[in-house]
Amino acid sequence: MASSTRRPVPGLLVPGLLVPGLLVAALAPAAVAAQDLEPVTLAVVGSWSGLPLHQEFERPFWSDHLPQASGGAITVNLTTFDQMGVDSGDVFRLLDDGVFDVGATVADYTVGDAPALEGLDVPLVATEPAAARAMVEAARPLVEDVMADRFGSKLLAIAPYPPQVVFCNAEIATLDDLEGLQIRGSGRMTTKFLEALGAEGVNLGFAEVPGALERGVIDCAITGSGSGYSAGWWESATHLMTLPLGGWDPVVTAMNMERWNGLSAEMRAFLAEEIRTAFEQPAWDAAAGALAEDVACLTGDGECPRGETAEMVLVEPSPEDTALARRVLEETVLPQWAERAGDDWAERWNASVGEVVGVTVPLD
């Protein structure tokens, strides 16, 4: 999930950093842009409250930056789905129902309702932030259509968690060692990938993982490197495999379509620009280097700026591991996804994301 490195949100005014004269200058562009905005109050439900994406990007953007940048025209009531006690997979259903105005959750959590969304985060086709961003941008028109057609909402942003890696409380050295193990996947496509490798995919909530690892209910679990560190998975796991079997688990942020259409054209343009430049872009910028920092914190191999350093065993993928994973993905996992999503979506994926990442979903 998103890097833990704290970066100031563009436009966010931090007390003590600006002298009064500069403060006026800094506020002037926002005041000019905001002078024609009608007052609006937004009910926003963010992603996991305890993880870096929310703490460092969502919360500062919605609670601080947006009200200030709008000159007070926008008021935000912010919570998260876990603070509400809402299941992560229900966020977009409730958004469609108009329970709140803006909702954010991991796309993989909603694929039971919209299998096409699995195509946003295909494992192993993007191992670097720049490649992941290119994949997401290529998929954006597909995601826009899914959100509008299935969830009655307007896509606002797609932000990354760090690469989804493997935490194991078991001795592993290669990808072959996952065969026969019980592993919690980070999404349906990842779970199908694990099953194709001979592992048993287990559906388990994020917060349940540490206890399940300790009790031997599962052998391994997949999540973002930073998320696993923040949630203390390293206290229950011994080995860390950095092959990104779970992709990047992008978080989709969207607004109820009726609410979006009810805003003025000026407000829609203002929101779209602010979300792009002051939330989405900083989150992607922070993703660069996130894995290296997280690995340092989880293994002690390097400096950890986040706090306590764990001592997990680092398992780096071999060329054989990478080749095996890619073969399983192309021969088994993607064809299965095409069956779930339908050939129309798979053809659109081939013509957009597939061209960017150099992978083609075979179709009948």
C-alpha positions in Angstrom: 0.0 0.0 0.0 1.1 3.6 -0.2 4.6 4.5 1.0 5.0 5.6 4.5 7.3 8.4 3.6 5.6 11.6 4.7 5.3 14.1 1.9 3.5 17.5 2.2 0.3 17.5 0.1 0.7 20.2 -2.6 -1.2 23.3 -1.5 -1.5 22.1 2.1 -0.5 25.0 4.4 1.6 23.8 7.3 1.7 26.3 10.2 5.2 27.7 10.7 6.3 27.1 7.1 5.1 30.4 5.6 5.5 33.9 6.9 2.4 36.1 6.7 3.4 37.8 3.4 4.0 34.5 1.7 0.9 33.1 3.2 -1.2 35.7 1.4 0.6 34.9 -1.9 0.1 31.2 -1.4 -3.6 31.6 -0.8 -4.2 34.0 -3.7 -4.5 31.5 -6.5 -6.9 29.3 -4.5 -9.0 32.3 -3.5 -9.3 33.3 -7.1 -10.2 29.8 -8.3 -12.7 29.4 -5.4 -14.6 32.7 -5.6 -17.2 31.3 -7.9 -17.7 28.0 -6.1 -21.1 27.4 -4.4 -20.9 26.1 -0.8 -21.1 22.3 -0.6 -20.8 19.7 2.1 -19.4 16.3 1.1 -19.8 13.0 3.1 -16.6 11.1 2.3 -15.8 7.5 3.2 -12.1 6.7 2.8 -10.1 3.4 2.7 -8.5 1.6 5.7 -8.0 4.2 8.5 -4.8 2.6 9.9 -2.9 2.4 6.7 -0.5 5.0 5.1 -2.7 5.8 2.0 -5.4 7.2 4.2 -3.2 8.7 6.9 -0.8 10.4 4.6 -2.9 11.2 1.5 -6.7 10.8 1.9 -7.1 12.4 5.3 -4.8 15.4 4.6 -6.5 15.9 1.2 -10.1 15.8 2.2 -9.8 17.2 5.7 -7.3 20.0 5.2 -6.3 20.7 1.6 -9.7 20.7 -0.1 -11.5 23.0 2.3 -8.5 25.4 2.3 -8.0 25.3 -1.5 -11.7 26.0 -2.0 -11.6 29.1 0.2 -14.0 27.4 2.6 -16.6 26.6 -0.1 -16.1 22.9 0.5 -16.8 21.3 3.8 -15.9 17.6 4.2 -17.3 15.1 6.7 -14.7 12.3 6.6 -14.7 8.8 7.9 -13.5 5.4 6.6 -15.3 2.2 5.9 -13.7 0.3 8.8 -14.5 3.2 11.2 -18.1 2.9 10.0 -18.2 -0.8 10.5 -18.9 -1.3 6.8 -17.6 -4.2 4.8 -15.0 -3.1 2.3 -16.8 -4.8 -0.5 -20.0 -2.9 0.2 -18.6 0.6 -0.2 -19.6 1.1 -3.9 -23.0 -0.5 -3.4 -23.7 2.0 -0.6 -22.3 4.8 -2.8 -24.7 3.8 -5.5 -27.5 4.0 -3.0 -26.5 7.5 -2.0 -25.6 6.7 1.6 -22.6 9.0 1.2 -21.2 11.2 -1.5 -17.7 9.9 -2.1 -16.4 6.4 -1.4 -13.0 4.7 -1.7 -12.0 1.1 -1.5 -9.6 -1.4 -3.1 -10.9 -2.4 -6.5 -10.3 -6.0 -5.8 -12.8 -6.0 -2.9 -15.6 -5.3 -5.4 -14.9 -7.7 -8.2 -17.8 -10.0 -7.0 -20.1 -7.3 -8.3 -17.9 -6.2 -11.2 -15.5 -8.9 -12.5 -14.2 -6.5 -15.2 -12.4 -4.5 -12.4 -10.0 -7.4 -11.9 -8.3 -6.2 -15.1 -7.2 -3.0 -13.3 -4.6 -4.9 -11.3 -3.2 -8.0 -13.0 -0.4 -9.6 -11.0 3.2 -9.5 -12.2 2.7 -7.4 -15.3 4.0 -4.2 -13.6 6.8 -4.5 -11.1 7.8 -0.8 -10.9 5.7 2.3 -10.0 6.0 3.8 -13.5 4.8 0.6 -15.2 2.0 0.3 -12.7 0.9 3.9 -13.4 1.0 3.3 -17.1 -1.2 0.2 -16.6 -3.7 2.1 -14.5 -3.9 5.0 -17.0 -4.5 2.5 -19.8 -7.3 0.9 -17.7 -8.9 4.2 -16.6 -11.5 4.3 -19.4 -12.6 0.7 -18.5 -12.8 1.6 -14.8 -14.8 4.7 -15.6 -17.4 2.7 -17.5 -17.6 0.0 -14.8 -18.1 2.6 -12.1 -20.8 4.4 -14.0 -22.6 1.3 -15.3 -22.4 -1.0 -12.3 -22.1 1.4 -9.4 -23.8 4.6 -10.6 -20.7 6.7 -9.8 -18.2 9.0 -11.3 -14.5 7.9 -11.1 -12.4 10.5 -9.3 -9.0 8.8 -8.7 -7.0 5.6 -8.7 -4.2 5.5 -6.2 -1.8 2.7 -5.5 -0.8 0.7 -2.5 2.8 -0.6 -2.7 3.4 -4.0 -4.4 1.4 -6.9 -2.9 4.1 -9.3 -1.5 4.0 -12.6 0.4 4.3 -12.8 4.2 4.9 -16.4 5.3 5.1 -18.1 8.7 6.8 -21.0 6.9 10.2 -21.9 5.4 10.1 -20.8 1.7 12.9 -20.2 -0.8 11.2 -20.4 -4.2 7.8 -20.0 -5.8 7.5 -23.8 -5.9 7.6 -23.8 -2.1 4.1 -22.2 -2.1 2.6 -25.5 -3.4 0.4 -27.1 -0.8 0.3 -24.1 1.5 -2.8 -22.2 2.6 -2.4 -18.6 1.6 -4.6 -15.6 2.0 -4.8 -13.7 -1.3 -5.3 -10.0 -1.7 -8.0 -10.3 -4.4 -9.8 -12.8 -6.6 -7.2 -12.9 -9.5 -4.4 -13.3 -7.0 -6.3 -16.2 -5.3 -6.8 -17.8 -8.7 -3.1 -17.4 -9.3 -2.1 -19.1 -6.1 -4.5 -22.0 -6.8 -2.8 -22.4 -10.2 0.5 -22.7 -8.4 -0.9 -25.5 -6.3 -1.6 -23.5 -3.2 -4.9 -23.3 -1.4 -6.4 -19.8 -1.6 -8.0 -18.7 1.6 -10.5 -15.8 1.9 -9.7 -14.0 5.1 -10.1 -10.4 6.3 -7.1 -8.2 6.6 -7.3 -7.8 10.3 -7.7 -11.5 10.9 -4.3 -12.4 9.2 -1.9 -12.0 12.1 -3.9 -14.3 14.4 -4.4 -16.8 11.6 -0.7 -16.9 10.9 0.1 -17.4 14.6 -2.4 -20.3 15.0 -1.3 -22.0 11.8 -4.7 -21.5 10.2 -2.9 -20.1 7.2 0.8 -20.4 6.2 1.1 -17.2 4.2 -0.8 -14.0 3.3 -0.4 -11.4 0.6 -0.7 -7.7 1.1 1.1 -4.4 0.4 4.6 -4.3 1.9 3.9 -1.1 3.8 0.5 -2.4 5.0 2.0 -5.5 6.4 4.5 -3.5 8.3 2.0 -1.0 9.6 -0.4 -3.8 10.7 2.4 -5.8 12.4 2.2 -8.9 10.2 6.0 -9.3 10.7 5.3 -10.3 14.3 3.5 -13.4 13.0 5.5 -14.1 9.8 9.1 -15.2 9.3 9.7 -15.0 5.6 9.1 -12.2 3.1 8.9 -13.0 -0.7 9.0 -9.8 -2.7 7.6 -11.2 -6.0 4.5 -9.0 -6.5 2.0 -11.8 -6.7 -0.8 -9.5 -5.7 -0.2 -6.6 -8.1 -0.6 -3.1 -6.6 -4.2 -3.3 -5.2 -5.2 0.1 -6.5 -7.8 2.1 -4.5 -10.6 3.6 -6.5 -12.3 6.8 -5.3 -15.6 7.7 -6.8 -18.6 10.0 -6.3 -22.3 9.1 -6.5 -23.2 10.1 -10.1 -26.4 12.0 -9.1 -24.4 14.0 -6.6 -21.7 14.7 -9.2 -24.2 15.8 -11.8 -25.9 18.0 -9.3 -22.7 20.1 -8.8 -22.0 23.1 -10.9 -19.6 22.8 -13.8 -17.1 25.0 -11.9 -17.2 22.8 -8.9 -16.8 19.6 -11.0 -13.8 21.0 -12.8 -12.3 22.3 -9.5 -12.7 18.9 -7.8 -11.3 16.9 -10.7 -8.2 19.1 -10.9 -7.6 19.1 -7.1 -8.0 15.4 -6.8 -5.6 14.7 -9.7 -2.9 17.1 -8.6 -3.2 17.1 -4.8 -4.2 13.5 -4.0 -3.6 11.1 -6.9 -0.3 12.5 -8.1 1.4 12.7 -4.6 0.3 9.1 -3.9 1.9 7.8 -7.0 5.0 9.9 -6.4 5.4 8.3 -3.0 5.1 4.8 -4.5 8.5 5.2 -6.0 11.0 3.7 -3.6 8.3 2.5 -1.2 9.1 -1.2 -1.6 12.8 -0.7 -0.8 11.9 1.3 2.3 9.4 -1.3 3.4 11.8 -4.2 2.9 14.4 -2.4 5.0 11.8 -2.0 7.8 10.7 -5.6 7.5 14.1 -7.3 7.2 16.6 -5.0 8.8 18.4 -4.8 5.5 18.9 -1.0 5.3 17.7 2.0 7.3 14.1 2.0 8.4 12.7 5.6 9.0 9.4 4.3 10.2 10.2 2.9 13.7 10.9 -0.6 14.9 12.9 -2.8 12.5 11.8 -6.4 12.0 14.0 -9.3 11.1 12.1 -11.3 8.5 14.0 -13.5 6.1 14.1 -11.9 2.6 13.3 -14.2 -0.3 14.0 -12.5 -3.6 12.6 -14.1 -6.8 14.9 -16.0 -9.1 14.6 -15.8 -12.9 13.0 -19.2 -12.7 10.4 -17.9 -10.3 9.6 -15.0 -12.5 9.3 -17.2 -15.6 7.0 -19.6 -13.9 4.8 -16.9 -12.6 4.4 -15.3 -16.0 3.6 -18.6 -17.6 0.9 -19.4 -15.1 -0.5 -15.9 -15.5 -0.8 -16.0 -19.3 -1.8 -19.7 -19.7 -4.3 -20.0 -16.8 -5.1 -16.9 -14.8 -6.0 -14.4 -17.6 -8.1 -16.9 -19.6 -10.1 -17.6 -16.5 -10.6 -13.9 -15.9 -11.8 -13.5 -19.5 -14.5 -16.2 -18.8 -15.6 -14.3 -15.7 -15.6 -10.8 -17.2 -16.7 -11.7 -20.7 -14.9 -11.4 -24.1 -16.0 -7.8 -24.6 -14.1 -6.6 -21.6 -11.1 -8.9 -22.4 -10.9 -7.5 -25.9 -11.0 -3.9 -24.5 -8.3 -4.9 -22.0 -6.1 -6.4 -24.8 -6.4 -3.2 -26.8 -5.5 -0.9 -23.9 -3.8 -2.4 -20.9 -2.5 -5.4 -22.8 -0.7 -3.2 -25.3 0.9 -1.2 -22.5 2.2 -4.2 -20.5 2.9 -6.5 -23.5 0.4 -9.2 -22.5 -2.5 -10.6 -24.5 -5.5 -12.4 -23.0 -6.1 -15.4 -25.2 -9.7 -15.5 -26.4 -11.7 -18.3 -28.0 
